[in-house]
Amino acid sequence: MELDDFFEISILLNYYKKLLSKKQKIYMSEYYEKDYSLTEIANEYKISRQAVYENIKRGADSLKKYEKELSFYKRDVKMKNELKKLRKNFTLEKIDEILNNFII
């Protein structure tokens, strides 16, 4: 797994963890947040390394699907960028413009 993909899944896990199955939450949390290896997780839960991998893979696919559908992370990044721009050029018109961009 490449670092960019690992980083992306770690972020998406913060947004959508509650939507995952119980096992996916546990295994992904230990893998991405606690930096456990697949072998360590497998040994802890007395399952195969392959079972851990498959749960994590399905969970990662689900997180990407949720982000594609809901775009919470993308929206947060956009909002942060707009607020940075506002900090540089603060006007009431600029606030209205930013708010209008986020009205659904």
KEDREN-490901 format. One line per 5 residues: for each residue x, y, z of C-alpha. Coordinates in Angstrom, 2 decimals. Layout:
X/Y/Z ~ ...
REM end
This chain:
0.00/0.00/0.00 ~ 1.39/3.38/-0.95 ~ 1.75/6.14/1.60 ~ -0.81/8.37/-0.16 ~ -3.40/5.59/-0.08
-2.62/4.84/3.58 ~ -2.97/8.53/4.44 ~ -6.26/8.83/2.52 ~ -7.80/5.81/4.25 ~ -6.62/7.08/7.65
-8.42/10.37/7.07 ~ -11.57/8.77/5.69 ~ -11.65/6.43/8.68 ~ -12.12/9.48/10.92 ~ -15.10/10.58/8.86
-16.91/7.32/8.19 ~ -15.78/4.77/10.82 ~ -19.26/4.50/12.32 ~ -20.62/3.22/9.00 ~ -18.33/0.18/8.95
-19.07/-3.26/10.36 ~ -17.90/-4.01/13.88 ~ -14.98/-6.14/12.68 ~ -13.93/-3.60/10.07 ~ -13.94/-0.84/12.69
-11.76/-2.86/15.03 ~ -9.27/-4.14/12.46 ~ -9.00/-0.85/10.59 ~ -8.59/1.13/13.79 ~ -5.79/-1.13/14.93
-4.13/-1.13/11.50 ~ -4.43/2.56/10.61 ~ -4.58/4.28/13.99 ~ -2.52/2.03/16.25 ~ -0.07/0.88/13.55
-0.55/-2.84/14.26 ~ 0.56/-5.27/11.57 ~ -1.84/-7.72/9.93 ~ -0.09/-10.52/11.80 ~ -0.49/-8.79/15.17
-4.20/-8.26/14.56 ~ -4.65/-11.85/13.35 ~ -2.90/-13.23/16.43 ~ -4.91/-11.04/18.79 ~ -8.27/-12.16/17.37
-7.21/-15.73/16.54 ~ -8.05/-15.44/12.84 ~ -5.98/-15.73/9.70 ~ -3.89/-12.87/8.40 ~ -5.85/-13.17/5.14
-9.16/-12.64/6.99 ~ -7.78/-9.46/8.56 ~ -6.52/-8.26/5.18 ~ -9.86/-8.92/3.48 ~ -11.81/-7.09/6.20
-9.46/-4.11/5.97 ~ -9.63/-4.14/2.15 ~ -13.45/-4.23/2.15 ~ -13.51/-1.51/4.78 ~ -11.17/0.70/2.74
-13.31/0.18/-0.36 ~ -16.39/1.13/1.67 ~ -14.72/4.30/2.98 ~ -13.85/5.37/-0.56 ~ -17.43/4.66/-1.67
-18.84/6.72/1.21 ~ -16.56/9.63/0.37 ~ -17.53/9.43/-3.30 ~ -21.21/9.58/-2.35 ~ -21.10/11.99/0.62
-17.92/14.06/0.02 ~ -17.56/15.14/3.67 ~ -13.76/15.20/3.52 ~ -13.69/17.01/0.16 ~ -16.13/19.57/1.51
-14.04/20.14/4.66 ~ -10.90/20.69/2.58 ~ -12.76/23.17/0.40 ~ -14.09/24.99/3.46 ~ -10.64/25.23/5.04
-9.19/26.62/1.81 ~ -11.95/29.21/1.56 ~ -11.40/30.25/5.18 ~ -7.68/30.69/4.50 ~ -8.56/32.98/1.58
-10.97/34.89/3.81 ~ -8.26/35.42/6.40 ~ -6.15/37.17/3.74 ~ -8.99/39.26/2.31 ~ -11.70/39.77/4.93
-14.83/41.54/3.64 ~ -18.54/40.99/4.17 ~ -18.90/40.32/0.45 ~ -16.28/37.60/0.67 ~ -18.14/35.98/3.58
-21.37/35.99/1.57 ~ -19.58/34.46/-1.40 ~ -18.11/31.67/0.73 ~ -21.43/30.94/2.43 ~ -23.20/30.76/-0.92
-20.64/28.20/-2.10 ~ -21.58/25.90/0.78 ~ -25.34/26.17/0.65 ~ -26.74/22.91/-0.66
REM end
